[in-house]
Amino acid sequence: MPLPAHTVRFGPFELDLSTAELRNNGATSKLAEQPFQILAELVQHPGEVVTRDELRQRLWHSDTFVDFEYGLNAAVKRLREVLGDSADSPRYIETIPRRGYRFIAAVTEAPLPAGLEAKKNNLWKVAVPAAVLLLAALIAGWLFYPWRQVRTLTDKDTIVLADIDNKTGNPVFDDTLKQGLSVQLEQSPFLALVSERRVNETLKLMGRPAGDRLTPEVTREVCQRTGSKAMLTGSIAGLGNQYVIGLKAVNCNTGDTLAELQEQAAGKEAVLKALDAAAVSMRSKLGESLSSVEKYATPLEEATTPSLEALKAYSLGRKTEYAKGGTAALPFFKRAVELDPNFAMAQVLMSVVHSDFNEAGRAAECARRAYELREKVSERERFKIDSRYYDAVTGELEKVVQNGELWQQTYPRDGESYKRLGLTYAKLGNWEKALEENREVLRLEASDQCAVCTYVNLGVDYMSLNRLDEAEEVFNQAEERMVEGEFLLQGSYWLAFLRGDTARMAQLVSAAMASRVRKNCCWQRKRTRKVGTAS
């Protein structure tokens, strides 16, 4: 049986496992006990995640958890200083948030020098024989080196999220995991996902229906059409009683893999935790700093719900909302709350829908309940909840403004914060500020189409400032981009009224009536088909 190597090499360093000496181009330093033991453990498992709990069990003698946490953090920090490494841009020791560490450099063994055979019994515990260590190093180099050479994302890039490939046959994972993945990724101030609304608009331009399935091929085209940098695909498969979740980020222009990883779940109840761990790791791999990941990474079970069934209902509600509007989505949000009364964001969306129907009492009730549950949600969702609460419950519009400004500072690419401020400034009669915010919404969500409300809000801002020609330009732009909706017709009607253009007003009324007739006919045909099927 071959002897374990007494020295391993990585980068310019040699680590003597028998003496705890670290050599770098002829210079030798003696490592302290705990940093040495951690480094020895990591280099013997290159490319593998060594968890904090494993380090505690194998290496730590203190029974106090606080002492362990402090000691481990201090020891890893000291190691990075000695190696000239960085937590944000690691070359050797990569932090896996909330889990542990991984040694990412290639590791090779140095042969045992002649005359040192007698020292073999004094070697520090080595778990992997030299042959296995070398093989692990080669595998680690092959697996991890190539993707690290691909340039990751910047804070200017956007990502399109594909539908998760559910290979389990269990429908509870349909749409649910994509929604959970979206919630974790959207906590990042660094990453930006293309909104579902914009994805649906792009699908229409591709000749596909809104809500069409985003396969990798379809996602790549959406990614290219929206000027995004990357697409993120995912899958879940059964493995006995376990599940395997895979994520892969790809440059949608070149096809290069930016990052790829897998996580295992011990059972159905552990799937959300595994998805959460995968999403957090993916954020780091795509270029987000460690400090940002650690600060904005509320676990999914807190940010959403621990119930897969409740998350599924919520996911269907969001999907329905983007495709058919809030009325059709409301039953799904109600179902999510029935399954988990502590689901804060489902309460928020119920509040929004009730508000759209002028049901102020119900809107306030849902907003109040969401506010009571806000302590465990993510930072981004807390901004949404606070904004809704101050608007629908207390009516403190100045607090909505303060919340919105902080929201923008934290998430400068989140169009919803600008939209919320634009509406609030309009309520306060500050039309110049409202115009400024809505222009920013249009810029952030720029695409071949844009939500009808954005155009209407912008047109109303111009009309309120008596800038009627600019309001007309906004409505014309919406028409050129094939944006449709009764609100747009209503905005154009207001403009015609302000100009005293009775002919244009009559034309718009006729268009609105024709639109309603078409919708009623479509509804009647669907109802007839349904009745015919039932009979």
C-alpha positions in Angstrom: 0.0 0.0 0.0 1.6 3.4 -1.0 2.5 5.8 1.8 0.6 9.1 2.0 2.5 12.0 0.6 4.2 14.1 3.3 4.2 17.2 1.1 1.5 18.6 -1.3 1.8 21.3 -3.8 -0.6 24.0 -5.0 0.2 27.1 -6.9 3.6 28.4 -5.8 3.2 26.7 -2.3 4.3 23.4 -0.8 2.7 22.3 2.4 4.6 19.8 4.6 1.9 17.7 6.3 4.4 16.3 8.9 5.9 19.6 10.1 3.1 22.2 9.3 5.6 24.1 7.3 4.4 26.1 4.3 7.1 26.9 1.7 6.8 29.6 -1.0 9.7 30.0 -3.5 12.3 29.1 -0.9 10.7 31.0 2.0 9.4 28.8 4.9 6.8 29.7 7.5 5.4 27.6 10.3 1.6 27.6 10.4 -0.3 27.8 13.7 -2.1 24.6 14.7 -5.7 25.5 13.7 -4.9 27.2 10.4 -2.7 24.2 9.5 -5.3 21.6 10.4 -7.9 23.4 8.3 -5.6 23.8 5.3 -4.5 20.1 5.6 -8.1 19.0 5.6 -9.0 21.1 2.6 -6.0 20.1 0.4 -6.8 16.5 1.0 -10.3 17.0 -0.4 -9.7 19.4 -3.3 -12.8 20.4 -5.2 -15.1 19.1 -2.4 -17.1 21.1 0.1 -15.8 20.6 3.6 -18.7 21.7 5.9 -18.2 23.8 9.0 -19.8 21.0 11.0 -17.3 18.5 9.6 -14.4 20.8 10.6 -15.9 21.2 14.1 -16.2 17.4 14.6 -12.8 16.5 13.2 -10.6 19.3 14.4 -12.1 21.4 17.1 -11.8 20.6 20.8 -14.1 23.3 22.2 -17.6 22.3 23.0 -18.8 25.9 22.8 -20.4 26.8 19.4 -19.6 30.5 19.7 -15.9 29.7 20.4 -15.8 27.4 17.4 -17.5 30.0 15.0 -15.1 32.7 16.1 -12.0 30.4 16.0 -12.9 29.0 12.6 -13.5 32.4 11.0 -10.2 33.8 12.5 -8.2 30.7 11.4 -9.6 30.9 7.8 -8.9 34.6 7.7 -5.3 34.0 8.8 -4.9 31.3 6.2 -6.0 33.7 3.4 -3.5 36.3 4.6 -0.7 33.8 4.5 -1.7 32.5 1.0 -2.5 36.0 -0.3 -6.0 34.9 -1.0 -9.3 36.8 -1.1 -12.8 35.8 0.1 -14.4 37.8 -2.8 -12.1 36.5 -5.5 -10.6 33.3 -4.2 -7.8 31.4 -5.8 -7.4 28.7 -3.1 -10.2 28.7 -0.5 -13.7 29.3 -1.6 -16.4 30.0 0.9 -19.7 28.2 0.3 -22.1 30.5 2.2 -23.9 28.9 5.2 -22.1 25.6 4.5 -18.3 25.5 4.6 -15.3 25.8 2.4 -13.8 24.3 -0.8 -10.2 24.2 -2.0 -10.4 25.2 -5.7 -6.7 25.1 -6.8 -5.2 22.0 -8.3 -3.3 19.9 -5.7 -0.4 17.5 -6.5 1.8 15.5 -4.2 5.6 15.8 -3.7 7.5 12.6 -3.3 8.8 11.6 0.1 12.6 12.5 0.2 15.1 9.8 0.8 16.0 9.3 4.5 12.7 10.4 5.8 11.1 7.0 5.7 11.4 6.8 9.5 9.1 9.9 9.8 6.2 8.3 8.2 4.7 7.3 11.6 4.7 11.0 12.6 2.7 12.2 9.7 -0.4 14.2 10.5 -3.5 12.2 9.8 -4.0 11.9 6.0 -7.3 10.4 4.9 -6.6 9.9 1.2 -3.7 7.8 -0.2 -1.4 9.5 -2.6 -2.8 7.9 -5.7 -6.4 8.9 -4.8 -5.2 12.4 -3.9 -3.6 12.8 -7.2 -6.7 11.5 -9.0 -8.9 13.8 -7.0 -6.6 16.7 -7.9 -6.8 15.9 -11.6 -10.6 15.5 -11.5 -10.9 18.8 -9.5 -8.7 20.6 -12.0 -10.8 19.3 -14.9 -14.1 20.0 -13.3 -13.4 23.4 -11.8 -10.7 25.1 -13.8 -12.5 25.6 -17.1 -15.5 27.4 -15.9 -13.4 29.6 -13.7 -11.7 30.9 -16.8 -15.1 32.1 -18.3 -15.8 35.7 -17.4 -18.7 35.9 -15.0 -21.4 38.6 -14.9 -21.3 42.3 -14.1 -23.8 44.5 -12.4 -25.0 45.7 -15.8 -25.9 42.2 -17.1 -29.3 40.5 -17.0 -30.4 36.9 -16.7 -33.3 35.0 -18.2 -34.6 32.2 -16.0 -35.7 29.0 -17.8 -38.4 26.7 -16.6 -37.1 23.9 -14.3 -37.0 20.5 -16.0 -39.0 18.3 -13.7 -37.9 14.7 -14.2 -39.6 13.4 -11.1 -43.2 13.1 -12.4 -44.4 14.9 -9.3 -46.4 18.0 -10.3 -45.8 19.7 -7.0 -42.4 20.8 -8.4 -43.9 22.3 -11.6 -43.3 26.1 -11.6 -42.7 25.9 -7.8 -38.9 25.5 -8.0 -38.6 28.2 -10.6 -40.5 30.6 -8.3 -38.3 29.6 -5.3 -35.1 30.0 -7.4 -36.3 33.5 -8.5 -37.0 34.6 -5.0 -33.5 33.7 -3.8 -31.8 35.2 -6.9 -33.8 38.4 -6.7 -32.5 39.0 -3.2 -29.2 39.9 -4.9 -28.5 43.6 -5.5 -25.9 42.4 -8.1 -27.9 40.1 -10.3 -31.0 41.2 -12.3 -33.6 38.8 -13.7 -35.6 39.7 -16.8 -39.2 40.1 -15.5 -41.9 37.6 -16.3 -43.8 40.4 -18.0 -41.0 41.2 -20.3 -40.4 37.6 -21.0 -44.1 37.2 -22.0 -43.9 40.3 -24.2 -40.8 38.8 -26.0 -42.6 35.4 -26.4 -45.4 37.2 -28.2 -42.9 38.8 -30.6 -41.6 35.3 -31.2 -45.1 34.2 -32.2 -45.5 32.2 -29.0 -48.3 32.6 -26.4 -47.6 34.4 -23.0 -46.7 31.8 -20.4 -45.3 29.4 -23.0 -42.8 26.9 -21.6 -39.3 28.2 -21.5 -37.2 25.3 -22.7 -33.4 25.9 -23.0 -33.8 26.6 -26.8 -36.7 29.1 -26.3 -34.9 30.7 -23.3 -31.8 31.3 -25.3 -33.8 33.1 -28.0 -35.6 35.2 -25.3 -32.2 35.9 -23.8 -30.7 37.2 -27.1 -33.8 39.2 -27.9 -33.8 41.0 -24.6 -30.1 41.8 -24.8 -29.3 39.7 -21.7 -26.0 38.1 -21.0 -26.9 34.7 -19.5 -29.7 32.1 -19.2 -30.1 29.9 -16.1 -31.5 26.4 -16.6 -32.3 23.9 -13.9 -33.6 20.4 -13.3 -34.8 18.1 -10.6 -34.6 14.3 -10.7 -35.3 11.5 -8.3 -32.5 9.3 -7.0 -34.2 6.6 -4.9 -35.7 8.4 -1.9 -33.6 11.5 -2.7 -33.7 14.3 -5.2 -30.9 15.9 -7.2 -31.2 19.5 -8.2 -29.0 20.9 -10.9 -28.4 24.5 -12.1 -26.5 25.7 -15.1 -25.7 29.2 -16.2 -24.8 29.7 -19.9 -23.7 32.7 -21.9 -26.7 32.9 -24.3 -24.6 34.5 -27.1 -21.5 32.2 -27.1 -23.0 29.1 -25.4 -20.1 29.0 -22.9 -20.9 27.6 -19.5 -20.5 30.2 -16.8 -21.3 28.0 -13.8 -22.8 24.6 -13.0 -23.6 22.8 -9.8 -25.7 20.1 -8.1 -27.3 19.7 -4.7 -29.0 16.7 -3.2 -32.1 16.6 -1.0 -32.7 13.7 1.4 -36.5 13.8 0.7 -39.4 16.0 -0.6 -39.4 18.1 2.6 -35.7 19.0 2.0 -36.0 20.1 -1.6 -36.5 23.8 -0.8 -33.4 23.8 1.4 -31.4 22.1 -1.3 -32.7 24.6 -3.9 -31.8 27.5 -1.6 -28.2 26.2 -1.2 -27.8 25.8 -4.9 -29.1 29.3 -5.6 -26.8 30.9 -3.0 -23.8 29.0 -4.5 -24.8 30.1 -8.0 -24.9 33.7 -6.9 -21.3 33.5 -5.8 -20.2 31.7 -9.0 -21.8 34.4 -11.2 -19.7 37.1 -9.7 -21.5 38.5 -6.6 -19.3 39.3 -3.7 -19.3 37.1 -0.7 -20.2 40.0 1.6 -23.3 40.7 -0.5 -24.4 37.1 -0.6 -24.1 36.7 3.1 -26.0 40.0 3.8 -28.8 39.3 1.3 -29.6 35.6 1.5 -32.6 35.0 3.6 -33.4 31.3 3.5 -36.3 30.4 1.1 -38.4 28.9 3.8 -38.5 32.2 5.5 -38.6 34.5 2.5 -41.5 32.5 1.0 -43.0 29.4 2.8 -41.8 26.0 4.0 -44.8 24.5 2.3 -44.2 23.2 -1.3 -48.0 23.2 -1.9 -48.4 26.8 -0.8 -45.4 27.9 -2.9 -47.0 26.0 -5.9 -50.3 27.9 -5.5 -48.4 31.2 -5.2 -46.3 30.3 -8.3 -49.4 29.5 -10.3 -50.9 32.9 -9.1 -47.8 34.8 -10.3 -47.8 33.0 -13.7 -51.6 33.6 -14.1 -51.2 37.3 -13.1 -48.6 38.0 -15.8 -50.7 36.2 -18.4 -54.3 37.0 -17.5 -54.2 39.7 -14.8 -54.9 40.0 -11.1 -58.6 38.8 -11.1 -57.6 35.4 -12.5 -54.7 35.2 -10.1 -56.5 36.0 -6.9 -57.9 32.5 -6.2 -54.3 31.1 -6.3 -53.0 33.7 -3.8 -56.0 32.9 -1.5 -55.2 29.2 -1.7 -51.5 29.9 -0.8 -52.6 31.8 2.3 -55.0 29.0 3.2 -52.1 26.5 3.0 -49.8 28.8 4.9 -51.4 31.7 6.8 -47.9 33.1 7.4 -47.1 33.5 3.7 -46.4 37.3 3.7 -45.9 37.9 0.0 -49.1 36.1 -0.9 -50.9 38.5 1.4 -49.2 41.5 -0.3 -50.4 40.4 -3.8 -53.9 39.8 -2.5 -53.8 43.4 -1.1 -52.8 44.7 -4.6 -55.6 42.9 -6.4 -58.2 44.1 -3.9 -56.9 47.6 -4.2 -57.3 47.5 -8.0 -60.9 46.7 -7.5 -61.4 49.5 -5.0 -61.9 47.1 -2.2 -60.0 49.3 0.3 -61.0 47.3 3.4 -59.8 44.0 2.1 -56.7 45.6 0.7 -55.8 47.1 4.0 -56.5 43.9 5.9 -54.1 41.9 3.7 -51.4 44.6 3.8 -51.7 44.7 7.6 -51.3 41.0 7.9 -48.2 41.0 5.6 -46.7 43.8 7.7 -47.1 41.7 10.9 -45.1 38.9 9.2 -42.4 41.1 7.7 -39.6 40.2 10.2 -38.6 36.9 8.4 -38.9 37.9 4.8 -36.0 39.0 2.5 -34.8 42.6 2.4 -36.3 43.1 -1.0 -39.7 41.8 0.0 -39.6 43.9 3.2 -39.4 47.0 1.0 -42.5 45.9 -0.9 -44.4 45.0 2.3 -43.6 48.3 4.0 -44.6 50.3 0.9 -47.9 48.5 0.7 -48.6 49.0 4.4 -47.9 52.7 4.5 -50.0 53.2 1.3 -53.0 51.0 1.9 -53.2 51.0 5.8 -51.8 54.1 7.4 -51.9 56.4 4.3 -48.4 57.8 5.3 -47.3 58.7 1.8 -44.1 60.4 3.0 -43.1 57.1 4.6 -43.8 55.4 1.2 -41.3 57.9 -0.3 -38.7 57.3 2.3 -39.0 53.5 1.9 -38.9 53.8 -1.8 -35.7 55.9 -1.8 -33.9 53.3 0.4 -35.3 50.6 -1.8 -33.7 52.3 -4.9 -30.4 52.7 -3.1 -30.3 49.0 -2.2 -31.7 47.6 -5.5 -31.0 50.3 -8.1 -32.1 48.1 -11.0 -35.5 47.2 -9.5 -38.1 48.9 -11.7 -40.9 48.3 -9.1 -39.3 50.7 -6.7 -39.4 53.5 -9.3 -42.9 52.6 -10.3 -44.1 52.8 -6.6 -42.4 56.2 -6.1 -44.0 57.5 -9.4 -47.5 56.6 -8.2 -46.8 58.1 -4.8 -45.5 61.4 -6.1 -48.6 61.5 -8.3 -50.8 61.1 -5.2 -48.9 63.9 -3.6 -49.3 66.1 -6.7 -45.6 66.3 -7.3 -45.9 65.7 -11.1 -42.3 66.6 -11.9 -41.0 63.9 -9.6 -43.6 61.4 -10.8 -42.5 62.0 -14.3 -38.9 61.5 -13.4 -39.6 58.2 -11.7 -41.8 56.9 -14.5 -39.2 57.7 -17.1 -36.8 55.6 -15.1 -39.3 52.7 -15.1 -39.5 52.9 -18.9 -35.7 52.9 -19.1 -35.2 50.0 -16.8 -37.9 47.9 -18.4 -37.1 48.9 -21.9 -38.1 46.3 -24.5 -40.0 46.1 -27.8 -43.1 46.3 -25.6 -43.7 47.7 -22.1 -46.4 47.3 -19.6 -49.5 49.4 -20.5 -49.5 51.0 -17.0 -46.1 52.5 -17.5 -47.2 54.3 -20.7 -50.4 55.5 -19.1 -48.7 56.7 -16.0 -46.2 58.6 -18.0 -48.9 60.1 -20.3 -50.9 61.2 -17.2 -47.8 62.9 -15.8 -47.3 64.9 -19.0 -51.0 65.8 -19.1 -51.0 66.9 -15.5 -48.1 69.3 -16.4 -50.0 70.5 -19.4 -47.4 69.0 -21.8 -50.0 67.5 -24.1 -47.8 67.0 -27.1 -45.4 64.9 -25.1 -48.3 62.9 -23.7 -49.4 62.2 -27.3 -45.9 61.0 -28.2 -46.0 58.6 -25.3 -49.4 57.1 -26.4 -48.2 57.0 -30.0 -45.1 55.1 -28.9 -47.2 52.6 -27.1 -49.3 52.1 -30.1 -46.3 51.6 -32.4 -45.0 49.0 -30.1 -48.4 47.2 -30.2 -49.1 47.7 -26.5 -52.8 47.1 -25.9 -55.2 47.6 -23.0 -58.3 49.5 -21.9 -56.2 51.8 -19.7 -54.3 53.0 -22.8 -57.5 53.8 -24.5 -58.7 55.6 -21.4 -55.4 57.7 -21.3 -55.9 58.6 -24.9 -59.5 59.6 -24.2 -58.4 61.9 -21.4 -55.9 63.6 -23.8 -58.6 64.0 -26.4 -60.9 65.5 -23.8 -58.3 68.1 -22.7 -57.9 69.1 -26.3 -61.6 69.3 -26.9 -61.3 66.7 -29.7 -64.8 65.2 -29.7 -64.3 63.2 -32.9 -61.2 61.4 -31.3 -63.2 60.8 -28.1 -66.0 59.1 -30.1 -63.4 57.0 -32.0 -61.8 55.8 -28.7 -65.2 55.0 -27.2 -66.0 52.8 -30.2 -62.6 51.1 -29.9 -63.2 50.4 -26.3 -66.6 48.9 -26.9 -65.2 46.7 -29.7 -62.5 45.5 -27.4 -65.1 44.5 -24.8 -67.2 42.7 -27.4 -64.2 40.7 -28.6 -63.4 39.7 -25.0 -67.0 38.8 -24.3 -67.2 36.7 -27.5 -64.0 34.9 -26.5 -65.4 34.3 -23.0 -68.7 33.0 -24.5 -66.9 30.6 -26.8 -64.8 29.2 -24.0 -67.9 28.8 -21.8 -69.7 27.1 -24.7 -66.8 24.6 -25.2 -66.7 24.0 -21.5 -70.4 23.3 -21.3 -70.3 21.1 -24.4 -67.5 19.1 -22.9 -69.3 18.7 -19.6 -72.4 17.4 -21.4 
